[in-house]
Amino acid sequence: MPTQAEDRKLQFTRINQLAALIALVFFVLIGRLWFLQIALGNDLMRQAEANRIKLLRTRGPRGTILDRKGRVLATSRPQFVVMAVPDEVKANPESLHTLCGILQISPEELNSIFKKSEGRPGSPVRVAVDVPMDIVARIGELRMMLPGVSVELDHIRYYPDGAAVAHIMGTLREISQDQLDEAEKAGKHYRPGDYVGKSGLEKQYEDDLRGEDGGKEIEVNALGRVVRILGEKQPVPGKTLKLTIDRDLQVAAERAMGSQVGAAVAVDPRSGAVLAMVSKPSYD
C-alpha cells in the first residue's frame, strides 16, 4: 500500500497537472481574444457595420419617349425585382432550395441564371423580375433564411403600341461585363443587373434616357428590421425624348403593312421630318 507521503505527492502531482491544464486553457482563450480583437478587429468591425447598416437602392426610371403631339411611345412602370448574390446563396443549400421554392423554379434554372455573374464575384444577380406582392412578402418573411437575397424596386420598360414602334425604339438588355468595364473607364456609374439600350433610339440616346439612382441608407437590428433611416436620396428620372413620329400614322402604317415583308417611311415634304417608319417582320 502507498504511504501517506506517496499519497500527498500524488495529490500534488494531480493538482499541478490540473493547474497546468487550466493555465493552458487560459492562455488559449487569451490568444484567441487577442486574435479576434487585435488581429481581426478592424475586419470584424467592418463586417458588423455592414450587417447593421444597409443601402437600399432605388433605380432612377428611364426617360419617357413621346410622339410629335406628346403622346407616350415608351415609358417605365415600377416593378419588384429579386436580386441574389450567387456565392452567398450557393454556400447554403437550404437557402438555394428555399429561394427556388418561392420563385417556383428548379435549382438548375437558378444556377443557369447565376452563370451571368461570372467575372463579377460578390455582385448581385437579377433572378426574377416584375414579381407579385405575395412573393415579395414571402421573401420578407423568410429573410433570415435567405442570406444574399434582396428585393429592389425597379422600373420595367413599357411600350403601349408594342410591335408598331419596335424598330424605332430598339431593345434593352442587361449590361454585359465588357460594357461595365467600358462604362467604368468612361466614368459612368453602372452596376451589374442594369439595363442599357442595345439598338434603336434606346441605344442612341442611352446617356439621356438613363435615370439617376437614389436610395436609402438604413440601420437594421439583428432580425433585419429597420430601426431608423440614416439618409435618403430620391431617384432622378431620365430626360424626356420627343420625336417627329406621329403615333396615329405609325400605327396605321404598321397595320397597312400587314404580314408583308418590307419597310415603309412617311416623311413631311416641307420639313423632312420622319412621321412614320415601319419595318416588317417586327417583334415585341
N, C-alpha and C positions, 0 to 999 in steps of 0.2 A: 504493500500500500504506500501511496505517496505521502511524504512527511508534510507537516504544516508549512515548512519553509518552501517546499516544492509547490504546494497549493498556492501560496502567496505569489510566488514567481510566475506561475501560470496565469493567475488573475491579472498581475501587472502586464504580462505579455498581451493578454486579450484586450486590456484597456488601451495599451499603446497601439495595437492594431486598429481598434475602433477609432481612436483619436486620429490616427494617420488617414483612415478612410474618410472621416468627417472633414479633415483638413483638405484632402484631395478633392472631395465634392465641392467644398467651399471655394477652392481655387479655380475649379472648372466653371462654377457659376460666376465668379468674379471675371474670369476670362471671357465668358460668353457675354456678360453685361458690357464689358469694355468693347467687345467686337460690335455689338448692336448699337451702343450709344456713341462710340467714338469712330470706329472704322466705317460703319454703315449709317451713322447718324444722319448725315445730310441727305443721303438717298432715301432713307425711310421717311424722313420728314417731308420730302418732296412727294413721295407716294401717298402719304397720309393727306397732304394738302390737296393732291389731285383727286382723292376719293371724297374729300369734303367739299371742294369747290368744283362745280361743273359748268360747262359752257353749252347752252342750248342754242344751236344755230338756226336762224330763220333765213331761208334763201330769198333774195330780192326777186320779185316777179319779173318775168321778161316783158319788154315793152310791147304795146299794142300796135298792130298794123291796121290802118284804115284805108278805105277806098276814097275816091275824089270827093265824095259827099259826106265823109265822116262815118261811114258805116263799117262795122268791125269785120275784118277779114281773118285776123288772127289775134287771139288773146290768151290769157292764162287764168286758170281757176285753181283754187287751193286743193291740196291733196295731202294725205298722210303717207309717209314713206318709212319702211322698216329698214334700218341700217344695222350691219353687224360687222365686227372685227373678226375675220376668219380664224386667226390664231387663238383668240380667246374662246371662241365657240367650239372649235375642234378639240381644244385641250380638255373639254368636259363633255364626254359622250352623252350624258344626261341632258345637258343644255341643248346639244345639237338635235336630239330626238324631240325635246320639248318644243323647240322652235319649229321643227318640221311638222309637228302635230298641229300647232297653232295655224301655220300657213297652209297646211294640207298639201305638202309636197314631200317627195321622198328624199332621204339623205343624199342619194346620188344626184338629184336635181340641185340641192343646195350646194354640194361640193362643186358641181359644174359652174354655178354662179360664183363661187369663191375663187375659181381659177382666174377671174378677172382681176384679182388683187395681186397677181404675180408681178413682182418688180416694185411693189409699194407696201412692204410689210408694216403691220400696225395700223394701216389706214382702213376706215370702214367701207364696206361694200353695200351697194343698194341691192337688197334681196327681194323686196316686194314694193310695188307702187300702187297708189290710189287704193289703199286698204280701207275697209269699212271700220266704223267705230267699235264694233264688237271685238275685232282683232286688236285694235289699239287698247281697249280696256283690258283684254286678256293679257297682253304683254305687260301692262301696268301692274296687274295683279301678281304676275309671276316674275317681276323684275329681279328679285333676289336669286332666282334660279336661272337667270339669263344674262350672265356677265358678257359684256361686249355688245349687247343688243340694245338698240335705242329706236325711238320713233321721232321723226322730224317732220315739221310742217314744210311742205314744198309746194311747187306750182307745176301743173301739167299744162302743156300747150294744147289749145283748143281752136279748131278751125271750123266755124259754123257752116261753111259751104263745102267742106270736105274735099273730094277729088276735083271739084271745079277750079280750085286755086292751087292744087298741089304743086304743079311745075313752077309756079311763080314763087310760092312761099319756100319751097325746098324742104329739107329734112333736118331734124335734130337727132343727135346721137350722144351717148355718154362719151366723155372726153377720154382719149387714149393716153397711155403713158408717154408716148412721144410728144403729144400735144401739151401734156402737163409740163414736160421738160422745156419745151419751147416757150410756153407761157411764163415759166419761172425766169428764164433768161431775159424775156421782154419786160419783166416787172409786173406781169398781170397776175391777179390773185384768183387762181382756180384751185379747186380741191377735187380729189377722186370722187366720182359719182356725179359731178356737174355735167349738165348737158350743154352742148355747143352746136352752132349751126354747121352743117356739113355740106349743104348745097343751097342754091337759090338765094332769095333775099335774107333768109335766116343766117346764111354764112357771110354774105356780102356786108351786112350791117350788124354783125355779131357784137362788135365793140359798143355800138349804140343801143342795141336791143337788150343786152345783158344788164340785169339789175345789180344793185349793190347789196350784199348780205348784211343782215342785222342779227340780233340775238340777245340772250340774257345770260348773265353770269349769276349763278345761284349757289347758295350754300345748302347742303343736304345733311341729314342725320344718318345714323347707321342703317336705318331702314330705307334710305333713299328718298325720304320725304323732304319737300322743300321747307327750309327753315326761314330763309329770307332771300330777297333779290338784292344782289350786290351792285348790279349795273345793268343797263338796258340800252340797246341801240336799235332804232327802228330800221327795217329794210327799206331800201330806196328802189322803186320800180325803174325799169329801163325806159329809154326815151320812146316816144310815140313816132311811128313812121307813117306818113301819109302818101299814098300812091296816086297816080293818074288813072289807075284802073277804075272802071265803072262796074260795080258789083252786079247790077242787073244785066248789063251787056255781057259780062264774063260768064254768068250762069247760063244765059241764053245761048251763047256761042258753044259752051260745053255740051249743052243738050242737043244743039243742032248737029254737032259732030257725031252724036250717037255712038255706034260701035265702029265707025270708020277709023282707020289708022292714018294719022297725018297731023297737021298743025294749022292753026288759023290765028291771024293777028288783025286787030282793028285799031287803026291809027286816026287821030284827028288831023285832017289835012291842013288845018290852019296853024296848028302849033307843033305837030309832030308827036303829040302826047299819045302814049300807048293806052288805049281804052280797054282792050281785052287781049288776052294771049292764052291760047289753049293748045295743048298737045295731047294726042291720043296714041296708045293707051295711057291712062292716068293711073294714079294709085291713091290710097287713103293715107 
